[in-house]
Amino acid sequence: MPWPNARQELPTRCTTQPDLLHFREEIVWCIRSSSSIWSFWFIWFVSFIWFNQINETKQTKQARATSLLGSPMMPRHLAATYILIVTLLCGIPASVSADSVIELPVLGAIRQNNLGVFEILMMWWDKKPEPNPVQLQWLLAGVRLGNTHLGAMAQAFAYAVERTPSVQHSGTVSVQGVAYQPTGSDGPSAGAAMAVGFIAMFKGEHIQRGIALTGTIEPEGQIGPVGNIPDKIRAAAREGYRTVLVPRGQIHDARWNLNELEFQLNVTVKEVDTIDEAYQLMTGQRI
């Protein structure tokens, strides 16, 4: 379960060896530079100047001197969007093609309210011959994962390796979580979604936009039940997602009324039994 303003952690790595669930922490210093980042900052700066010129006649000198973020010249939600985009761009090495990056939506819930939490996991694979077997690396980017979430990630990763036997599994797979503000996440409810993401990455396929999945990953690729589904649906709908996949049997759970929530939020909620079924809905392809 996510919690706000969590402390940041060092990158964590694991492999597909039998001790997959044993994580060792190490400091990884990454110095990345990319001309595309500078191009983005240039576009961002020009856009802001243009926006400022439009509002100049309506703003006082005091307003113009205020901070960029949250000022009258830039709506808070627009500023937050810029921050998220910059985080996404800066976190990925320049050598990684945008086409090879998996953008996986992750839904969560918090105790403070029923609005849910939306995060994105970025996944990419360098396909190098070493290390062999393939290594999984978690990179810090504003989202701190608890041990249960890391365990679910390792389980999903091992399952994806097992389901793609024709792929040469070597090199390093990197995963980076981003959100609008520093946050933390724990629990197994993203296990099924991460399995779909890892399989798509190994197969060179993509997750279709507008569809999200919540559910644990169980033995033999079954999708297990989770809690707080209405909150997670609210988080997905708030980000423009119109299809949410949930574990089989949980639409008519006595704890909530998802049919009414579908109507209120203009979303479609579908039940899925297995990773195979979810994968086909999220990618349009079969495993």
C-alpha positions in Angstrom: 0.0 0.0 0.0 1.5 3.4 -1.0 2.4 6.0 1.5 3.3 9.6 0.7 6.6 11.3 1.2 8.5 8.1 1.7 12.2 8.1 2.2 14.3 7.3 -0.9 16.3 4.1 -1.2 19.4 2.9 -3.1 18.9 0.9 -6.3 18.2 -2.8 -5.7 19.3 -5.7 -7.9 18.4 -9.3 -8.2 18.9 -12.1 -10.7 17.0 -15.1 -12.0 19.1 -17.5 -9.9 17.3 -19.6 -7.2 18.0 -16.9 -4.6 15.8 -14.6 -6.8 14.0 -13.2 -3.7 17.2 -12.3 -2.0 18.1 -8.7 -2.8 21.4 -7.0 -2.3 21.6 -3.2 -2.1 24.5 -1.3 -3.7 25.2 2.3 -4.6 24.8 2.9 -8.4 25.8 6.3 -9.6 24.4 7.1 -13.0 25.6 10.1 -14.9 23.4 10.5 -17.9 23.4 13.1 -20.6 21.3 13.4 -23.7 20.8 16.1 -26.3 17.1 15.3 -26.2 16.9 16.4 -22.6 18.4 19.8 -23.5 16.0 20.1 -26.4 13.1 19.4 -24.0 14.3 22.1 -21.6 14.6 24.6 -24.5 11.1 23.8 -25.6 9.9 24.0 -22.0 11.6 27.4 -21.6 10.2 28.9 -24.8 6.7 27.6 -23.9 6.9 29.3 -20.5 8.1 32.6 -22.0 5.2 32.5 -24.5 2.8 31.7 -21.7 4.2 34.6 -19.7 3.9 37.1 -22.5 0.2 36.3 -22.9 -0.4 36.9 -19.2 1.9 39.8 -18.8 -0.7 42.4 -19.2 -2.8 40.7 -16.5 -0.1 40.1 -13.9 1.5 42.4 -11.5 5.2 42.7 -10.9 4.8 40.9 -7.7 3.1 38.0 -9.4 5.8 37.8 -12.1 8.4 37.6 -9.4 6.8 34.6 -7.7 8.2 31.1 -8.1 7.6 29.3 -11.4 5.8 26.3 -9.8 2.3 27.1 -8.5 2.4 30.7 -9.7 -0.5 32.4 -11.4 1.4 32.2 -14.7 1.5 28.4 -14.6 -1.4 26.2 -13.3 -0.4 23.7 -10.7 -1.5 20.7 -12.7 0.5 21.9 -15.7 3.6 22.3 -13.6 3.1 18.9 -12.1 2.8 17.4 -15.6 6.1 19.1 -16.6 7.8 17.6 -13.5 6.6 14.1 -14.4 7.7 14.4 -18.0 11.2 15.7 -17.0 11.5 12.8 -14.5 10.6 10.3 -17.2 13.1 11.7 -19.6 16.0 12.2 -17.2 15.7 8.7 -15.8 16.3 6.8 -19.0 19.8 6.5 -20.4 20.4 8.2 -23.8 21.3 4.9 -25.4 17.8 3.5 -24.8 15.4 3.8 -27.7 12.0 5.2 -26.7 10.4 2.4 -28.7 12.0 -0.2 -26.4 10.7 1.3 -23.1 7.6 -0.2 -21.5 5.4 2.3 -19.7 3.3 0.3 -17.2 0.5 1.9 -15.2 0.4 0.8 -11.5 -2.6 1.5 -9.4 -2.6 1.8 -5.6 -4.5 3.0 -2.6 -3.7 5.0 0.5 -5.4 5.3 3.9 -5.8 9.1 3.8 -8.5 9.1 1.2 -10.4 7.0 -1.4 -8.9 8.7 -4.5 -6.2 6.1 -5.1 -2.6 6.5 -6.4 -1.3 6.4 -10.0 2.3 5.5 -10.7 4.2 4.5 -13.9 6.8 1.8 -14.0 9.3 2.3 -16.8 11.0 -0.9 -18.0 13.9 -1.3 -20.4 16.4 -4.0 -21.4 19.9 -3.4 -22.6 20.2 -6.9 -24.3 23.9 -7.1 -23.6 25.6 -10.5 -23.5 26.6 -10.0 -19.8 25.6 -10.5 -17.1 24.2 -14.0 -17.9 21.7 -14.9 -16.7 19.8 -11.6 -17.0 19.8 -9.2 -14.1 16.9 -7.1 -12.8 17.8 -3.7 -11.5 15.4 -1.3 -9.6 16.4 2.4 -10.0 15.2 5.1 -7.6 13.1 7.9 -9.2 10.8 9.2 -6.6 9.0 5.9 -5.9 10.2 3.7 -3.0 9.2 0.1 -3.1 8.6 -2.0 0.0 9.9 -5.5 0.3 6.6 -7.1 -0.6 6.4 -5.1 -3.8 10.0 -6.0 -4.6 9.2 -9.6 -4.0 6.2 -9.4 -6.4 8.5 -7.8 -9.0 11.0 -10.6 -8.7 8.3 -13.2 -9.0 6.8 -11.5 -12.0 10.3 -11.2 -13.6 11.0 -14.9 -13.1 7.6 -15.8 -14.6 8.3 -13.6 -17.6 11.7 -15.3 -18.2 10.0 -18.7 -18.0 7.2 -17.7 -20.4 9.7 -16.4 -23.1 12.0 -19.5 -23.6 12.9 -18.5 -27.2 14.5 -15.2 -25.9 18.2 -15.0 -25.0 17.9 -13.7 -21.4 21.1 -11.8 -20.7 22.1 -8.3 -19.8 20.3 -6.0 -17.5 16.6 -5.1 -17.2 16.1 -1.8 -15.4 12.8 -0.7 -13.8 12.1 2.8 -12.6 9.0 4.1 -10.9 7.8 7.7 -11.3 4.9 9.7 -9.8 3.9 13.3 -9.6 5.5 13.5 -6.1 7.8 11.4 -4.0 5.8 8.4 -2.8 6.2 4.8 -1.8 4.5 1.5 -2.7 4.2 -1.8 -1.0 2.1 -4.9 -1.5 1.7 -7.6 -4.1 -1.2 -6.1 -6.1 0.9 -5.0 -9.0 2.4 -8.5 -9.6 0.2 -9.4 -12.5 0.7 -6.1 -14.2 4.5 -6.3 -13.9 4.4 -9.8 -15.3 2.6 -8.5 -18.4 5.1 -5.7 -18.7 8.2 -7.9 -18.4 6.8 -10.3 -21.0 6.0 -7.5 -23.4 9.5 -6.1 -23.0 11.2 -9.4 -23.7 9.0 -10.0 -26.7 9.4 -6.5 -28.1 5.7 -5.6 -27.8 4.0 -2.7 -26.2 1.3 -2.0 -23.6 -1.7 -0.3 -25.1 -2.5 3.1 -23.6 -5.7 3.6 -21.7 -5.8 0.1 -20.1 -4.6 -0.8 -16.6 -4.5 -4.0 -14.5 -4.5 -4.7 -10.8 -4.1 -8.2 -9.3 -1.4 -10.4 -7.7 0.5 -13.1 -9.7 -0.2 -16.6 -8.5 1.4 -19.9 -9.3 0.8 -21.1 -12.9 0.1 -17.5 -14.0 -3.3 -17.1 -12.3 -4.3 -13.6 -11.2 -5.2 -13.3 -7.5 -7.6 -11.0 -5.7 -6.6 -7.5 -4.3 -8.3 -4.9 -2.1 -9.3 -1.3 -2.5 -10.3 -1.8 -6.1 -12.7 1.3 -6.3 -9.8 3.6 -5.2 -7.6 2.1 -7.9 -10.3 2.6 -10.5 -10.6 6.3 -9.5 -6.9 6.7 -9.9 -6.9 5.2 -13.3 -9.9 7.3 -14.4 -8.3 10.4 -13.2 -5.4 9.8 -15.5 -7.6 9.1 -18.5 -7.6 5.3 -18.4 -10.9 3.9 -19.6 -10.4 0.2 -19.1 -9.4 -1.4 -15.8 -8.8 -5.2 -15.5 -9.5 -6.8 -12.2 -9.2 -10.3 -10.9 -12.0 -12.8 -11.6 -14.9 -12.6 -9.1 -14.1 -9.1 -7.8 -16.6 -7.0 -9.7 -19.5 -8.3 -7.6 -17.6 -8.2 -4.3 -19.9 -7.3 -1.4 -17.5 -4.6 -0.3 -18.2 -2.3 -3.3 -20.4 -1.6 -6.3 -18.2 -1.5 -9.3 -21.1 -1.3 -11.8 -22.2 2.0 -10.3 -18.6 3.3 -10.3 -18.2 2.3 -14.0 -21.2 4.5 -14.8 -20.0 7.4 -12.6 -16.5 7.5 -14.0 -17.2 6.4 -17.6 -14.8 3.4 -17.4 -15.1 -0.2 -18.3 -14.1 -2.8 -15.7 -13.3 -6.3 -16.9 -12.4 -9.5 -15.0 -9.5 -11.6 -16.0 -8.3 -15.0 -14.8 -4.8 -15.4 -16.1 -1.7 -13.5 -17.2 -2.3 -14.8 -20.7 -5.8 -13.3 -20.8 -4.6 -9.9 -19.4 -1.6 -9.9 -21.8 -3.9 -10.2 -24.8 -6.2 -7.4 -23.6 -3.2 -5.1 -22.8 -1.1 -5.7 -25.8 -3.4 -7.1 -28.5 -1.1 -10.1 -28.8 -0.8 -13.6 -27.5 2.1 -14.7 -25.4 
